[in-house]
Amino acid sequence: MTVHLKSPDEIEKMRVAGRLASEVLDYIAPFVKPGVTTDELDKLCHDYMVNVQDTVPAPLNYAPPGYSPYPKSICTSVNHQVCHGIPGHKRLKSGDIVNIDVTVIKDGYHGDTSRMYLIGEPGIQAKRLCKVTYEAMWHGIEIIKPGKRLGDIGHAIQQYAEGHGYSVVREFCGHGIGAKFHEEPQVLHYGRAGTGLELKAGMIFTVEPMINAGKPQIRQLADGWTIVTKDHSLSAQWEHTVLVTETGYEVLTQSGGTPPQPTLHS
């Protein structure tokens, strides 16, 4: 496995791309409300990226091996959709939760981030799942520094999520990112402490746990992209792009509207 350590120039470009990706999520937030379709959200984000930011929406026509080209500019995963939900004509309603996942390309480098949005008045269980998933992501991020291992990140996330009665999706993981959308290493959101690749300064990867209220099993819909929970339980996900620094970590996908870092308890 070859992990590309980013140069200072590349890191600066990744900072810009990461901030711009996060600013798309800031921009779209007021529009995420009952009655809007995910297609309308996609068009708003697309126009903002292309016309305001002069960025390229990375998901649009993205086609990894075995997949048909992705037809939209963002992913919108509602309620029991785990990830890669394709925006469509269904209207969001009060009580829904939705993950919006944005990846932009600026000057050849990718910024990748996602947030959960609560529509109207979701129930206590939905709110709790979103909160615990956010905290689980941060438990993983706070582990990051040179000398730690990838297994330490996954272990921290898994322990926290399962400690709250939830399950971790196994089939999808975080990933290295830079000039390519997906690079090495793969960042699992479960695992054993002290195992896996050693972290080194200059690595940049995403931490993006998908946490289910029910069982971890998933299935793919006929559209070839959308992943849902097999038992129809709610699923939540948050994502940041993170740089390993000489002394710890730097979250690259932050902007004015980014939710604050939580105060963590085990």
C-alpha positions in Angstrom: 0.0 0.0 0.0 1.4 3.4 -1.0 0.2 6.3 1.0 1.1 9.7 -0.5 2.3 12.2 2.1 1.2 15.6 1.0 3.7 18.5 0.4 3.1 21.9 2.1 1.8 23.2 -1.3 -0.6 20.3 -1.6 -1.7 20.8 2.0 -2.5 24.4 1.3 -4.6 23.4 -1.7 -6.4 20.8 0.4 -7.2 23.4 3.0 -8.9 25.6 0.4 -10.8 22.7 -1.1 -11.9 21.5 2.3 -13.2 24.9 3.4 -15.1 25.3 0.1 -16.8 21.9 0.5 -17.8 22.9 4.0 -19.1 26.3 2.8 -21.5 24.4 0.4 -23.0 22.8 3.5 -23.3 26.2 5.2 -25.0 27.6 2.1 -27.6 24.8 1.7 -28.6 24.7 5.4 -31.5 27.2 5.2 -33.0 25.4 2.3 -33.1 22.0 4.1 -36.7 22.1 5.4 -40.0 20.4 5.1 -41.4 20.4 1.5 -38.1 20.7 -0.4 -37.1 17.9 -2.7 -33.6 16.5 -2.6 -33.4 17.3 -6.3 -33.9 21.0 -5.5 -31.1 20.8 -3.0 -28.9 19.2 -5.5 -29.5 21.9 -8.1 -28.9 24.7 -5.5 -25.6 23.1 -4.4 -24.5 22.5 -8.0 -25.2 26.1 -9.0 -23.4 27.4 -5.9 -20.3 25.2 -6.6 -20.1 26.0 -10.3 -21.2 29.6 -10.4 -20.2 31.0 -7.1 -17.2 29.0 -6.0 -15.8 28.0 -9.4 -15.4 24.4 -8.1 -16.2 21.1 -9.8 -18.8 18.8 -8.1 -16.7 15.6 -7.9 -19.6 13.1 -7.6 -21.2 14.2 -10.9 -20.6 11.4 -13.5 -18.1 9.8 -11.1 -17.9 6.1 -12.0 -15.7 3.8 -10.0 -15.2 0.2 -11.4 -18.4 -1.7 -11.5 -20.6 1.4 -11.1 -22.6 3.4 -13.6 -21.8 7.1 -13.6 -23.3 8.9 -10.6 -26.0 11.3 -12.0 -26.0 14.1 -9.5 -23.7 16.7 -7.8 -24.3 15.7 -4.1 -25.5 12.7 -2.2 -28.6 13.0 -0.1 -29.3 10.0 2.2 -32.7 10.2 4.0 -33.7 8.3 7.2 -32.8 4.6 6.6 -30.5 5.4 3.6 -27.0 4.9 4.7 -25.0 6.6 2.0 -24.9 7.5 -1.8 -28.6 8.4 -1.9 -29.4 9.9 -5.3 -31.3 13.2 -5.1 -34.8 12.9 -6.5 -38.4 14.2 -6.4 -39.5 13.0 -3.0 -40.2 15.9 -0.6 -38.6 16.0 2.8 -41.1 16.1 5.7 -40.9 17.0 9.3 -39.3 14.3 11.3 -36.9 13.2 8.6 -33.1 13.2 9.0 -30.9 13.6 5.9 -27.2 13.4 5.3 -25.8 15.7 2.6 -22.4 14.7 1.3 -20.4 17.2 -0.7 -17.1 16.8 -2.5 -15.7 19.7 -4.5 -12.6 19.9 -6.7 -10.6 23.1 -6.6 -7.3 23.6 -8.4 -7.1 19.8 -8.9 -7.6 18.9 -5.2 -10.7 17.4 -3.5 -12.5 18.5 -0.4 -15.0 16.0 1.1 -17.4 16.5 4.0 -20.9 15.6 5.1 -23.4 16.7 7.8 -26.7 15.5 9.2 -29.7 17.9 8.9 -32.8 17.5 11.1 -36.1 18.3 9.2 -38.7 20.1 11.3 -39.1 18.2 14.6 -37.4 14.7 14.5 -38.1 12.3 17.4 -35.8 11.8 20.3 -34.3 8.6 18.9 -33.4 10.3 15.6 -31.8 13.3 17.3 -29.8 11.0 19.6 -28.5 8.9 16.7 -27.3 12.0 14.9 -25.6 13.3 18.1 -23.9 10.1 19.0 -22.7 9.6 15.4 -21.2 13.1 15.4 -19.5 12.3 18.7 -18.3 9.0 17.4 -16.6 10.7 14.5 -14.9 13.1 16.8 -13.7 10.2 19.1 -12.0 8.9 16.0 -10.5 12.3 15.0 -9.1 13.0 18.4 -7.0 9.9 18.3 -5.1 11.1 15.3 -1.4 12.0 15.6 1.9 10.6 14.2 2.6 7.1 15.7 -1.0 6.2 16.3 -2.5 3.5 14.0 -5.6 3.3 11.8 -7.0 0.6 14.1 -7.0 3.1 16.9 -9.4 5.4 15.0 -11.8 2.6 14.1 -11.6 1.2 17.7 -12.5 4.5 19.2 -15.5 5.0 16.9 -16.8 1.4 17.3 -16.5 1.5 21.1 -18.4 4.7 21.4 -21.2 3.8 18.9 -21.7 0.3 20.2 -21.5 1.6 23.8 -24.7 3.6 23.0 -26.5 0.6 21.5 -25.8 1.3 17.9 -24.0 -0.6 15.1 -21.2 0.4 12.7 -21.6 -0.2 9.0 -18.6 -2.3 7.9 -18.8 -2.2 4.1 -17.9 1.5 3.7 -15.0 3.4 5.1 -13.0 6.6 5.1 -10.3 7.0 2.5 -7.2 8.9 1.6 -7.9 12.0 -0.5 -6.0 14.6 -2.5 -5.6 14.9 -6.3 -7.7 11.7 -6.4 -11.2 11.4 -4.9 -10.2 8.1 -3.3 -6.6 7.2 -2.4 -5.0 4.9 0.1 -5.4 4.3 3.0 -8.8 2.9 3.8 -10.0 4.1 7.2 -12.3 1.6 8.8 -14.7 2.8 11.5 -14.2 -0.4 13.6 -11.2 -2.3 14.6 -8.6 -3.2 17.2 -6.4 -0.6 18.9 -2.7 -0.8 18.0 -3.3 -2.5 14.6 -3.1 -1.2 11.1 -1.0 1.4 9.3 1.0 3.8 11.4 -0.1 7.4 11.0 2.5 9.9 9.6 2.5 13.7 9.2 1.3 14.7 5.8 -1.4 12.0 5.5 -4.8 13.3 4.6 -7.9 11.1 4.8 -11.6 11.2 5.6 -13.2 10.0 8.9 -16.9 9.3 8.0 -18.6 6.8 10.2 -22.0 5.4 9.2 -23.9 4.4 12.3 -27.2 2.4 12.3 -29.9 2.5 15.0 -30.5 -1.2 14.4 -28.3 -3.9 12.9 -25.3 -3.2 10.8 -26.4 -5.1 7.7 -27.1 -3.1 4.5 -28.3 -3.6 0.9 -28.0 -1.7 -2.3 -31.1 -0.4 -4.2 -31.8 -1.1 -7.8 -30.4 2.3 -8.8 -26.9 0.8 -8.3 -25.9 3.5 -5.8 -28.2 4.1 -2.9 -27.3 2.0 0.2 -30.0 1.4 2.9 -30.2 -0.5 6.2 -31.5 -4.0 5.7 -33.8 -3.8 8.8 -35.1 -0.3 7.7 -33.6 1.3 10.9 -32.4 4.9 10.8 -28.8 5.6 9.8 -26.6 8.6 10.3 -23.2 9.8 9.1 -20.9 12.7 9.5 -17.6 13.3 7.6 -14.5 15.5 7.9 -11.3 15.5 5.9 -8.4 15.4 8.3 -4.6 16.1 8.0 -2.1 14.4 10.2 0.2 17.1 11.5 3.6 16.9 13.2 1.9 17.0 16.6 -1.7 15.8 16.0 -4.4 16.6 13.5 -6.0 19.5 11.6 -9.6 19.3 10.4 -9.6 20.7 6.8 -13.4 20.8 6.2 -14.4 23.6 8.6 -16.1 26.9 7.8 -18.4 29.4 9.5 -21.3 27.1 9.9 -19.5 23.9 10.9 -21.0 22.5 14.1 -18.6 23.0 17.0 -16.4 20.2 18.2 -18.2 18.4 21.0 -17.0 17.9 24.6 -16.4 14.2 24.6 -17.0 11.7 27.3 -16.3 8.0 27.0 
